[in-house]
Amino acid sequence: MNLIENPALAAAELLIEARKSGPINDLPDNCRPINIDDVYAIHDAVAAKLGPILGWKVGAKSATAEPVCAPLLTGTIYTSPVQLDPQKFIMRGMESEIAFQFLSDLPARDEQYSEAQVLDAIDTAFPAIEINESRYVDPDAVDPLTKLADNILNGALILGPPWSEWPDLIVADQPVEMRFDAKLLYSHKGGNNAGNILRLVVWIANHMRKKGLGISAGQVVTTGSWTGLHRAGTAKQIITSFPGIGDVTVNF
C-alpha cells in the first residue's frame, strides 16, 4: 500500500470526480476510512469543495445507538412538488423522513447545548423525502465505513409543507405512507429506528459545536428513514404522506 499525505482529501477527490464522471467500484486501500473520524474527515473535504453546507442528515440504528451524520450540500435541497431529471438520479433510493429547520444560530462553544436550548432554536419541521444516490457502482459491495464516507448516500432532500406542531410528535403513533406511481408501497405507524428523533437534532447541534462549526439559522436537519430505503426504479412519481403533517411529491 502506497502512503499518501492526506488520505481524506484523496478519497474526497475520487468521490467528487465520481459525481461528474460516474461511479467508482471502491476507494483505494491507501485512502479508505478505518474509523468514523476518517469518515467525517472525508465529508469535510468534500464539503470544502462542494459546499456551502445547508444542513445535515442524521440517523441512528436504534434508540440508544450513537448517531452518524453527513452534510447536505448546496444544490441538494428542493421544495415539494419537484420535477427532477432522471438522468441525474440513477439509484433513486427513497426514504420518508421528518426534517427540522433552525431559526436561531447555535454557535460553537465549550459548553454543551441542552435539549431545551436546541429545541428553542428550531423554527419549523417538514415531511420530507430523502433520495439516496451512490458514487459507488454497488454501495452494498463496499465496507460500511467506505459506504458512510460517500455522504451516507445523500443525493437530495425534498421538503414538504412547514409543520409547526412538531413538539407534539409521538413517533410511535405517527402514520406514514409511501406510494410509487399511486401504488401504495408502505403504510404503518412509527418506524424510525432512532425512536425519539429530536435526540438526533440535539446530538447534531453538539456534534457541530465540538467541531467548531456550530449551526446557523436556516440550516436543515433530516432525521432518518421511517420506511426504509426503497428504490423507485422506473416509477415516475413518488409520494410520501405523513397524515396530519403533510405530503411530499417527487416527479421524474
Buried (B, 14 or more C-beta within 10 A) or exposed (E): EEEEEEBBBBBBBBBBEBBEEEBBEBBBEEBBBEEEEBBBBBBBBBBEEBEEBBBBBBBBEEEEEEBBBBBBBEEBBBEBBBEBEEEEBEBBBBBBBBBBBBEBEBEEEEEEBEEEBBBEBBBBBBBBBBBBBBBBEEBEEBEEBBBBBBBBBBBBBBBBEEBEEBEEBEBEEBBBBBBBEEEEBBEEEBBBBBBBBBBBBBBBBBBBBEEEBBBBEEBBBBBBBBBEEBEBEEBEBBBBBBEEBBBBBBBB
